[in-house]
Amino acid sequence: MMNAAAVMLLAALAALAAAPVAASAQPCRAQTLSIQGEGVKSTFCVVGVERSKTGGGDVAHVSISESLAGPGGTLQRTVSKDVLLAGQDGRLSDDIPLRSLGIEKTLHVTFVFRNGVVTPESALLIPGAIPVL
């Protein structure tokens, strides 16, 4: 025969099993960049982070989903970058070819990685080093 504590435990476990699991939202940053006079909507989402310790310090291996949309097309891709952390923060950069947007240049973006989110800090259109952020 089950005692009252065991019955309550089984009831609690059954309730947990039946409860819906809430999907966690991806940490994203979205903004519109002005590239060659056109508005390009950019969204950068962290989709994965793995942390490790190396001889050089703490490193985060960050996977970022990049999405850009402009009048000439769209671009979606996922990249992975290693970030050397100072405390919990770090900086990383990525070069994004814009050919699929109809732009024959590359967007060089520098991000700040903080609290599991990448925030664009600066962006240059290259060649030419034209600031767009």
Number of C-alpha atoms within 10 A of each C-alpha: 4 6 7 9 9 11 11 11 11 12 12 12 12 11 11 11 10 9 9 8 8 6 6 6 8 14 16 17 15 15 13 16 18 13 18 11 8 12 14 21 16 19 19 23 21 22 18 15 16 10 14 10 11 9 6 8 11 16 20 21 15 21 17 22 17 19 17 22 17 21 11 13 14 17 16 13 10 13 13 15 14 17 19 22 18 11 9 13 16 18 18 17 17 15 14 18 16 19 14 15 17 12 15 11 16 18 21 21 19 18 19 17 22 14 9 18 21 23 21 21 14 14 20 18 21 16 11 9 12 14 15 17 15
